[in-house]
Amino acid sequence: MASSEEIISLFDQYVIPNYTRYPVALVRGEGPFVWDAEGKRYVDFFPGWGCNMFGHCPKPVVDAVREQVGRLIHIPNTWYTEEQGTWARLLSERSFGGQAFFCNSGTEANEAAIKLVRLHSPKGRYKIITFLGAFHGRTMGSISATGQPKYHHGLEPLLPGFTYVPHGDLEAVKNAIDDETAAIMIEPIQGEGGVRIPTREFLQGLRDLCDDNGLLLVFDEVQTGCGRTGEWFAYQYFGVEPDIMTLAKTICSGVAAGAMLARKEIAPSLRPGMHAATFGGNPLAAAAGIATIRMVENEHLLDKAKAIGARFKERLTEMAGTLDIIQDVRVAGAMIGVQLRVPGAFMVENCMKRGLLINCTQGNVIRLLPAVTTPLELVDEALDIIEEELRKA
Ligand SMILES: *Cc1c(COP(=O)(O)O)cnc(C)c1O
């Protein structure tokens, strides 16, 4: 087997260097652990950037994919498949009873939502209000929706029609609405933006503004959806229902897929000829998606997300009491942000050396999206490492 060094030299020669990578090649994953090419084991508190919320290679999903891959990998959307129909039903029954469009990633799900908003809205209404600090993906529509100028530099002109307002500021949203506004689009909890958890009142305020002004409410649940908060979807965590919801990351336990769900009255506006995805809803992804939903319910993983979140919250709040370096702790189920008073990159490096993988976003927010199946003793051990490293600093 190739060493990390050999694998890195392949990348140096042949892979476009558009990512900043750590000098480690990973070769295997199981539950909360991954191993590198040298056999070193890591506890993964950021598995697959949140995609592997049920741990690496969960057996029911691996089994379902293995079975499906030998029977039918892909057929296009000019035909019906039971797998896609069942997958849509399972998602619809667990959310607001809408219909699904399937694609392959979060950004694609948001592109579908942007198109659906434009297709459904009365002529002349095309503007979408989004939020500063938001992250909606990297394709041109989604990056235009993303209210972070640092991601726009050099890509202009962006797709017109997005108005960014401060997160949590209902008055600013109200003032941004005009005759051309069609929708408000928001992550119920900003993920990449630093695990920013709004109040229920704010999200309800957006719902009311949409109802009063005839706008659509779009929730980007690519990071918060499919159990992350301890509910199937974050809109249920807050008790505020959107008209359109986008999903990806955890939806298939790490197999690439995305989905958009839309209320039944709205969904048909995405009419034939106006949108498509060649691989969208393919039998392989559908098998993984179905197996994921059944596993979550059979193994009570929503409860596990709540339990793991409670443990993190307890320990981190305790830490914040004795460690001045911690400015704020934000936890919603298995979605965890620890805002530091100093840049946090050193923590990622130091924890990695000690066999723990974490993330830092927005410069100073330690972000953890652990697998909900991580044993609590392992959570405690890993939190000891984080505490020691913070204390040293
Ligand atoms: C990761 C993410 C996306 C983009 O998903 P991709 O699958 O990388 O295209 C969009 N929205 C949110 C909230 C995300 O966290």
PDBQT file of the ligand as one rigid body, heavy atoms in Angstrom, charges set to zero:
ROOT
HETATM    1  C1  LIG A 401     -21.901  21.867   2.900  1.00  0.00    +0.000 C 
HETATM    2  C2  LIG A 401     -23.049  22.797   2.689  1.00  0.00    +0.000 A 
HETATM    3  C3  LIG A 401     -23.515  23.113   1.395  1.00  0.00    +0.000 A 
HETATM    4  C4  LIG A 401     -22.828  22.623   0.153  1.00  0.00    +0.000 C 
HETATM    5  O1  LIG A 401     -22.925  21.245   0.013  1.00  0.00    +0.000 OA
HETATM    6  P1  LIG A 401     -22.029  20.499  -1.097  1.00  0.00    +0.000 P 
HETATM    7  O2  LIG A 401     -22.491  19.080  -1.011  1.00  0.00    +0.000 OA
HETATM    8  O3  LIG A 401     -20.596  20.695  -0.704  1.00  0.00    +0.000 OA
HETATM    9  O4  LIG A 401     -22.336  21.123  -2.396  1.00  0.00    +0.000 OA
HETATM   10  C5  LIG A 401     -24.627  23.917   1.287  1.00  0.00    +0.000 A 
HETATM   11  N1  LIG A 401     -25.255  24.394   2.371  1.00  0.00    +0.000 NA
HETATM   12  C6  LIG A 401     -24.850  24.109   3.626  1.00  0.00    +0.000 A 
HETATM   13  C7  LIG A 401     -25.608  24.646   4.785  1.00  0.00    +0.000 C 
HETATM   14  C8  LIG A 401     -23.717  23.314   3.823  1.00  0.00    +0.000 A 
HETATM   15  O5  LIG A 401     -23.296  23.059   5.060  1.00  0.00    +0.000 OA
ENDROOT
TORSDOF 0
